[in-house]
Amino acid sequence: QLQLEESGGGLVQPGERLTLSCAVSGSGVAFFTNVIMRWYRQAPGKERELVADIDITGIPKYAEFAKGRFTISRDNEKKMAYLQMNSLKPEDTAVYYCNAPKGFWTREFWGQGTQVTVSP
């Protein structure tokens, strides 16, 4: 089993940057290198949407809105995943969630989320 904990959210102005972190722990953390890591977000009144993911070899994939502005990464030694967000826009305002999808595990795991607010 895994526990995921996000941090790094906050209030920023348009054009600024934030880096979100996801700390992975739990009895299954030794298998972190076998787990795809994802970042999702959910804005008020909207469905949760995939932002980016990074596979076990470190290859990232991004939603169209994230391409060129966001960078997902992972540190297998530290059991961490990151989402660097540059050139933030008000429409990036959302709760951002770290996720480990089904695959290696028979269930997925979620963090509690971290709020990102982009406002002048």
Secondary structure, DSSP 8 states (H G I E B T S, - for coil): --EEEEE--EEE-TT--EEEEEEEESTTGGGGGG--EEEEEE-TTS--EEEEEE-TTS-EEE-GGGTTTEEEEEETTTTEEEEEE-S--GGG-EEEEEEE-SSSSSS-EE---EEEEE--
